[in-house]
Amino acid sequence: MPRFFSLSWTLQYRPLVRMNRDRFVTSHSPSWERLESLVNRAGHAGPAALSADEILELGRLYRSATSDLAVARRDFSGDRISTYLNGLVARAHPLVYRDRGATLPRIGRFVRYGFPEAYRGIGRYTLFAFGVFALSAMVAYILVWYDDSMCDVLLPGTAQSLRSIMDHHHLWMSNPGESDSVVANFIMLNNIQVAFLAFAGGITMGIISTWVLATNGIMLGAIAAMVARRGLSAPFWSFVVPHGVVELSVIFMAGGAGLAMGDALLRPGLRRRSEALSNAARRAVRVVFGCVPLLVIAGTIEGFLSPSGAPAGFKVAVGLFTGTALYAYLLFSRPRHVEPAYRFQDLAEPAPPQREALALTSR
């Protein structure tokens, strides 16, 4: 076929090609747009960020998109449709087909990005957990500061042991007596148990989670007031701060995870309560898994540095440093965002006509 005739045919019948292309985009665009929305919502957290119905919808839309990609490669190989669908399918593939191999890389991705993203996903619940704890601690501190006998009400069974130790003007962590070791064990191991109880309490619509946060806030506030009344605040806080910033943060996270499950039970929306709880639990469990190494770090500091004779300023600096590093990691650790070659809105116009014509005439 002469080159001039080929070019004339291209220009003459190009509206027909354009119509087929537009019809193809118009008829399939709702499913592409919905798939792109689900993929964007899933982000780096993966399917855990989606509900059960959305995961099923994701699989169906993915299969439809792969079929559309095959058609686009056949009929519109030089068009941006092919590029867009290829990128969309590539982004959706790891969400549909889980990689069961390479365990260490998956753990690494979770530590680097998955846990921080899961934490940010329950941020408002974690903030509420902190509020419950802080308010309870503040009320307990004020009550004990003005009336030391309130310790017997707020800390039944423990106040008398603490009082007998502090009346000798030293704290429990510096006294090797047997009764003191019981108190130290109560203080040091309490937060580890509390973290998991605060999480599991979410299945009671968050009631137990809230109770755990409040009682532990009361405990800290009451003890802080007791030591303040006896002039022991400096050694007390130099013991608490090194491990307490991380340890209390874990309690707030675990409590927030439990409250997220409780909220799903209280306000399931249009979903069944069991489905809403299952969806919230998947996200919450990721937070709890991420808390485990933090508990190890806090326990190590608590066992070696906090009760040591190191300078108080150094111990406080360690606590502030670990806290700053923790929240910098949780708030700012995000995967590098790679822009897709085309988004859905980029499909409104086809590729430049000059390139289409030259591509056809060169065949």
Contacts in CASP RR format, 6 or more apart in sequence:
PFRMAT RR
TARGET T0000
AUTHOR 0000-0000-0000
METHOD contacts of the structure
MODEL  1
MPRFFSLSWTLQYRPLVRMNRDRFVTSHSPSWERLESLVNRAGHAGPAAL
SADEILELGRLYRSATSDLAVARRDFSGDRISTYLNGLVARAHPLVYRDR
GATLPRIGRFVRYGFPEAYRGIGRYTLFAFGVFALSAMVAYILVWYDDSM
CDVLLPGTAQSLRSIMDHHHLWMSNPGESDSVVANFIMLNNIQVAFLAFA
GGITMGIISTWVLATNGIMLGAIAAMVARRGLSAPFWSFVVPHGVVELSV
IFMAGGAGLAMGDALLRPGLRRRSEALSNAARRAVRVVFGCVPLLVIAGT
IEGFLSPSGAPAGFKVAVGLFTGTALYAYLLFSRPRHVEPAYRFQDLAEP
APPQREALALTSR
1 9 0 8 1.000
3 361 0 8 1.000
6 360 0 8 1.000
6 361 0 8 1.000
6 363 0 8 1.000
7 357 0 8 1.000
7 361 0 8 1.000
10 356 0 8 1.000
10 357 0 8 1.000
10 360 0 8 1.000
10 361 0 8 1.000
11 357 0 8 1.000
14 353 0 8 1.000
14 356 0 8 1.000
14 357 0 8 1.000
17 356 0 8 1.000
18 350 0 8 1.000
20 75 0 8 1.000
21 76 0 8 1.000
21 79 0 8 1.000
21 81 0 8 1.000
21 350 0 8 1.000
24 71 0 8 1.000
24 72 0 8 1.000
24 75 0 8 1.000
24 76 0 8 1.000
24 81 0 8 1.000
25 81 0 8 1.000
25 347 0 8 1.000
28 64 0 8 1.000
28 68 0 8 1.000
29 344 0 8 1.000
29 347 0 8 1.000
31 61 0 8 1.000
31 64 0 8 1.000
31 65 0 8 1.000
31 68 0 8 1.000
32 65 0 8 1.000
32 68 0 8 1.000
32 84 0 8 1.000
32 85 0 8 1.000
32 88 0 8 1.000
32 344 0 8 1.000
33 344 0 8 1.000
34 57 0 8 1.000
34 61 0 8 1.000
35 58 0 8 1.000
35 61 0 8 1.000
35 62 0 8 1.000
35 64 0 8 1.000
35 65 0 8 1.000
35 88 0 8 1.000
35 92 0 8 1.000
36 88 0 8 1.000
36 343 0 8 1.000
36 344 0 8 1.000
38 50 0 8 1.000
38 54 0 8 1.000
38 57 0 8 1.000
38 58 0 8 1.000
38 61 0 8 1.000
38 92 0 8 1.000
39 58 0 8 1.000
39 88 0 8 1.000
39 91 0 8 1.000
39 92 0 8 1.000
39 95 0 8 1.000
41 49 0 8 1.000
41 50 0 8 1.000
41 54 0 8 1.000
42 49 0 8 1.000
42 50 0 8 1.000
42 58 0 8 1.000
42 95 0 8 1.000
43 49 0 8 1.000
43 117 0 8 1.000
44 109 0 8 1.000
44 113 0 8 1.000
44 114 0 8 1.000
44 117 0 8 1.000
44 334 0 8 1.000
44 335 0 8 1.000
45 114 0 8 1.000
45 117 0 8 1.000
45 118 0 8 1.000
45 283 0 8 1.000
45 286 0 8 1.000
46 95 0 8 1.000
47 55 0 8 1.000
47 58 0 8 1.000
47 95 0 8 1.000
48 118 0 8 1.000
48 282 0 8 1.000
48 283 0 8 1.000
48 286 0 8 1.000
49 283 0 8 1.000
50 58 0 8 1.000
50 279 0 8 1.000
51 271 0 8 1.000
51 275 0 8 1.000
51 279 0 8 1.000
52 275 0 8 1.000
52 278 0 8 1.000
52 279 0 8 1.000
53 271 0 8 1.000
53 275 0 8 1.000
58 92 0 8 1.000
58 95 0 8 1.000
58 96 0 8 1.000
59 92 0 8 1.000
59 96 0 8 1.000
61 92 0 8 1.000
62 89 0 8 1.000
62 92 0 8 1.000
62 93 0 8 1.000
62 95 0 8 1.000
62 96 0 8 1.000
65 85 0 8 1.000
65 88 0 8 1.000
65 89 0 8 1.000
65 92 0 8 1.000
66 89 0 8 1.000
68 85 0 8 1.000
69 82 0 8 1.000
69 85 0 8 1.000
69 86 0 8 1.000
69 89 0 8 1.000
72 79 0 8 1.000
72 81 0 8 1.000
72 82 0 8 1.000
72 85 0 8 1.000
73 82 0 8 1.000
76 82 0 8 1.000
78 351 0 8 1.000
78 356 0 8 1.000
78 359 0 8 1.000
79 350 0 8 1.000
79 351 0 8 1.000
80 341 0 8 1.000
80 342 0 8 1.000
80 346 0 8 1.000
80 347 0 8 1.000
80 350 0 8 1.000
80 351 0 8 1.000
81 347 0 8 1.000
83 341 0 8 1.000
83 342 0 8 1.000
84 340 0 8 1.000
84 341 0 8 1.000
84 342 0 8 1.000
84 343 0 8 1.000
84 344 0 8 1.000
84 346 0 8 1.000
84 347 0 8 1.000
87 340 0 8 1.000
87 341 0 8 1.000
88 340 0 8 1.000
91 340 0 8 1.000
99 106 0 8 1.000
110 286 0 8 1.000
110 289 0 8 1.000
110 290 0 8 1.000
111 290 0 8 1.000
112 333 0 8 1.000
112 335 0 8 1.000
113 333 0 8 1.000
113 334 0 8 1.000
113 335 0 8 1.000
114 286 0 8 1.000
115 286 0 8 1.000
115 287 0 8 1.000
115 289 0 8 1.000
115 290 0 8 1.000
115 330 0 8 1.000
116 329 0 8 1.000
116 330 0 8 1.000
116 331 0 8 1.000
116 333 0 8 1.000
116 334 0 8 1.000
117 334 0 8 1.000
118 283 0 8 1.000
118 286 0 8 1.000
118 287 0 8 1.000
118 290 0 8 1.000
119 126 0 8 1.000
119 253 0 8 1.000
119 287 0 8 1.000
119 330 0 8 1.000
120 330 0 8 1.000
120 331 0 8 1.000
121 283 0 8 1.000
122 253 0 8 1.000
122 256 0 8 1.000
122 257 0 8 1.000
122 259 0 8 1.000
122 260 0 8 1.000
122 283 0 8 1.000
122 284 0 8 1.000
122 287 0 8 1.000
123 256 0 8 1.000
125 255 0 8 1.000
125 256 0 8 1.000
125 257 0 8 1.000
125 258 0 8 1.000
125 259 0 8 1.000
125 260 0 8 1.000
125 263 0 8 1.000
126 252 0 8 1.000
126 253 0 8 1.000
126 255 0 8 1.000
126 256 0 8 1.000
128 256 0 8 1.000
128 259 0 8 1.000
129 198 0 8 1.000
129 209 0 8 1.000
129 213 0 8 1.000
129 251 0 8 1.000
129 252 0 8 1.000
129 253 0 8 1.000
129 255 0 8 1.000
129 256 0 8 1.000
129 259 0 8 1.000
130 252 0 8 1.000
132 210 0 8 1.000
132 213 0 8 1.000
132 214 0 8 1.000
133 213 0 8 1.000
133 214 0 8 1.000
133 216 0 8 1.000
133 217 0 8 1.000
133 248 0 8 1.000
133 251 0 8 1.000
133 252 0 8 1.000
134 217 0 8 1.000
136 213 0 8 1.000
136 214 0 8 1.000
136 215 0 8 1.000
136 216 0 8 1.000
136 217 0 8 1.000
136 218 0 8 1.000
136 221 0 8 1.000
137 217 0 8 1.000
137 218 0 8 1.000
137 220 0 8 1.000
137 221 0 8 1.000
137 224 0 8 1.000
138 221 0 8 1.000
139 218 0 8 1.000
140 150 0 8 1.000
140 154 0 8 1.000
140 217 0 8 1.000
140 218 0 8 1.000
140 219 0 8 1.000
140 220 0 8 1.000
140 221 0 8 1.000
140 222 0 8 1.000
140 225 0 8 1.000
141 221 0 8 1.000
141 222 0 8 1.000
141 224 0 8 1.000
141 225 0 8 1.000
142 225 0 8 1.000
143 150 0 8 1.000
143 154 0 8 1.000
143 222 0 8 1.000
143 225 0 8 1.000
144 150 0 8 1.000
144 151 0 8 1.000
144 154 0 8 1.000
144 221 0 8 1.000
144 222 0 8 1.000
144 225 0 8 1.000
144 226 0 8 1.000
144 229 0 8 1.000
145 225 0 8 1.000
145 228 0 8 1.000
145 229 0 8 1.000
148 163 0 8 1.000
148 226 0 8 1.000
148 229 0 8 1.000
150 222 0 8 1.000
151 159 0 8 1.000
151 162 0 8 1.000
151 163 0 8 1.000
151 222 0 8 1.000
151 226 0 8 1.000
152 159 0 8 1.000
152 160 0 8 1.000
154 218 0 8 1.000
154 219 0 8 1.000
154 222 0 8 1.000
155 162 0 8 1.000
155 218 0 8 1.000
155 219 0 8 1.000
155 222 0 8 1.000
155 223 0 8 1.000
158 183 0 8 1.000
158 186 0 8 1.000
159 222 0 8 1.000
159 226 0 8 1.000
161 179 0 8 1.000
161 182 0 8 1.000
161 183 0 8 1.000
162 172 0 8 1.000
162 183 0 8 1.000
162 223 0 8 1.000
162 226 0 8 1.000
163 226 0 8 1.000
164 179 0 8 1.000
165 171 0 8 1.000
165 172 0 8 1.000
165 175 0 8 1.000
165 179 0 8 1.000
165 180 0 8 1.000
165 183 0 8 1.000
166 226 0 8 1.000
166 227 0 8 1.000
166 230 0 8 1.000
166 232 0 8 1.000
167 230 0 8 1.000
168 175 0 8 1.000
169 230 0 8 1.000
169 232 0 8 1.000
170 232 0 8 1.000
171 227 0 8 1.000
171 232 0 8 1.000
171 235 0 8 1.000
171 236 0 8 1.000
171 239 0 8 1.000
172 180 0 8 1.000
172 183 0 8 1.000
172 184 0 8 1.000
172 187 0 8 1.000
173 180 0 8 1.000
173 184 0 8 1.000
173 239 0 8 1.000
173 306 0 8 1.000
173 307 0 8 1.000
174 235 0 8 1.000
174 307 0 8 1.000
188 299 0 8 1.000
188 302 0 8 1.000
188 303 0 8 1.000
190 216 0 8 1.000
190 219 0 8 1.000
191 216 0 8 1.000
191 244 0 8 1.000
191 247 0 8 1.000
191 248 0 8 1.000
191 250 0 8 1.000
191 251 0 8 1.000
191 298 0 8 1.000
192 295 0 8 1.000
192 299 0 8 1.000
194 212 0 8 1.000
194 216 0 8 1.000
194 251 0 8 1.000
194 254 0 8 1.000
195 250 0 8 1.000
195 251 0 8 1.000
195 253 0 8 1.000
195 254 0 8 1.000
195 255 0 8 1.000
195 291 0 8 1.000
195 295 0 8 1.000
196 254 0 8 1.000
196 288 0 8 1.000
197 208 0 8 1.000
197 212 0 8 1.000
198 208 0 8 1.000
198 209 0 8 1.000
198 212 0 8 1.000
198 213 0 8 1.000
198 251 0 8 1.000
198 254 0 8 1.000
198 255 0 8 1.000
198 256 0 8 1.000
198 257 0 8 1.000
198 258 0 8 1.000
199 209 0 8 1.000
199 254 0 8 1.000
199 255 0 8 1.000
199 257 0 8 1.000
199 258 0 8 1.000
199 284 0 8 1.000
199 288 0 8 1.000
200 208 0 8 1.000
200 258 0 8 1.000
201 207 0 8 1.000
201 208 0 8 1.000
201 209 0 8 1.000
201 212 0 8 1.000
201 258 0 8 1.000
201 261 0 8 1.000
202 208 0 8 1.000
202 209 0 8 1.000
202 258 0 8 1.000
202 259 0 8 1.000
202 261 0 8 1.000
202 262 0 8 1.000
202 265 0 8 1.000
203 261 0 8 1.000
203 262 0 8 1.000
203 265 0 8 1.000
203 277 0 8 1.000
204 262 0 8 1.000
205 262 0 8 1.000
205 265 0 8 1.000
205 266 0 8 1.000
206 258 0 8 1.000
206 259 0 8 1.000
206 261 0 8 1.000
206 262 0 8 1.000
206 263 0 8 1.000
206 265 0 8 1.000
209 255 0 8 1.000
209 256 0 8 1.000
209 258 0 8 1.000
209 259 0 8 1.000
209 262 0 8 1.000
210 259 0 8 1.000
212 255 0 8 1.000
213 251 0 8 1.000
213 252 0 8 1.000
213 255 0 8 1.000
216 251 0 8 1.000
223 236 0 8 1.000
224 233 0 8 1.000
224 236 0 8 1.000
227 233 0 8 1.000
227 236 0 8 1.000
234 312 0 8 1.000
235 312 0 8 1.000
237 316 0 8 1.000
238 312 0 8 1.000
238 313 0 8 1.000
238 315 0 8 1.000
238 316 0 8 1.000
239 306 0 8 1.000
239 307 0 8 1.000
239 315 0 8 1.000
240 306 0 8 1.000
241 315 0 8 1.000
241 316 0 8 1.000
241 319 0 8 1.000
241 320 0 8 1.000
242 301 0 8 1.000
242 302 0 8 1.000
242 305 0 8 1.000
242 306 0 8 1.000
242 315 0 8 1.000
242 316 0 8 1.000
242 318 0 8 1.000
242 319 0 8 1.000
242 322 0 8 1.000
243 298 0 8 1.000
243 299 0 8 1.000
243 301 0 8 1.000
243 302 0 8 1.000
243 303 0 8 1.000
243 305 0 8 1.000
243 306 0 8 1.000
243 319 0 8 1.000
244 298 0 8 1.000
244 302 0 8 1.000
244 319 0 8 1.000
245 319 0 8 1.000
245 320 0 8 1.000
245 322 0 8 1.000
245 323 0 8 1.000
245 326 0 8 1.000
246 294 0 8 1.000
246 297 0 8 1.000
246 298 0 8 1.000
246 301 0 8 1.000
246 319 0 8 1.000
246 322 0 8 1.000
246 323 0 8 1.000
246 326 0 8 1.000
247 295 0 8 1.000
247 298 0 8 1.000
247 299 0 8 1.000
247 302 0 8 1.000
249 294 0 8 1.000
249 323 0 8 1.000
249 326 0 8 1.000
249 327 0 8 1.000
250 291 0 8 1.000
250 294 0 8 1.000
250 295 0 8 1.000
250 298 0 8 1.000
253 287 0 8 1.000
253 291 0 8 1.000
254 287 0 8 1.000
254 288 0 8 1.000
254 291 0 8 1.000
256 284 0 8 1.000
256 287 0 8 1.000
257 283 0 8 1.000
257 284 0 8 1.000
257 285 0 8 1.000
257 287 0 8 1.000
257 288 0 8 1.000
258 284 0 8 1.000
260 280 0 8 1.000
260 283 0 8 1.000
260 284 0 8 1.000
261 277 0 8 1.000
261 280 0 8 1.000
261 281 0 8 1.000
261 284 0 8 1.000
262 277 0 8 1.000
262 280 0 8 1.000
263 280 0 8 1.000
264 273 0 8 1.000
264 276 0 8 1.000
264 277 0 8 1.000
264 279 0 8 1.000
264 280 0 8 1.000
264 281 0 8 1.000
265 273 0 8 1.000
265 276 0 8 1.000
265 277 0 8 1.000
267 276 0 8 1.000
268 275 0 8 1.000
268 276 0 8 1.000
268 277 0 8 1.000
269 276 0 8 1.000
271 279 0 8 1.000
294 326 0 8 1.000
297 322 0 8 1.000
301 318 0 8 1.000
301 319 0 8 1.000
301 322 0 8 1.000
305 315 0 8 1.000
305 318 0 8 1.000
306 315 0 8 1.000
308 315 0 8 1.000
350 356 0 8 1.000
END
